[in-house]
Amino acid sequence: MENDLMLLLTEFKNITMNLCSFLENEDYDKINELIEKRESLINRMKSIEYNSQDFISISEELNLIKWEEKLHILMFEKQKKLKENLSRISIGKSINASYNKKFYVDPIFLNKKI
């Protein structure tokens, strides 16, 4: 059982490392697939029997906490960056819309003058 757990946690770490590298390179296409793989690994870990001490020792050996923290920080930073970009786009659209409305001439207004 400990071997199974070791294999699953090693695969979990590899997927986490891949997620980190994709986030650093802003390659968002494969992230959903990797997150789904992580979820399936978690479900498989739930189905096997192991004690918590084995889990803790293997996690420490593989530095899982370090990788999880790195992934969390990267996701937070990228989310913040994307929100800022969306905010800038939204502000730009509202500025364009208000600017264009100032110079929009109503066709009915033109017809009345002629």
Secondary structure by P-SEA (a helix, b strand, c coil): caaaaaaaaaaaaaaaaaaaaaaaaccccaaaaaaaaaaaaaaaaaaccccaaaaaaaaaaaaaaaaaaaaaaaaaaaaaaaaaaaaaaaaaaaaaaaaaaaacccaaaaaaac
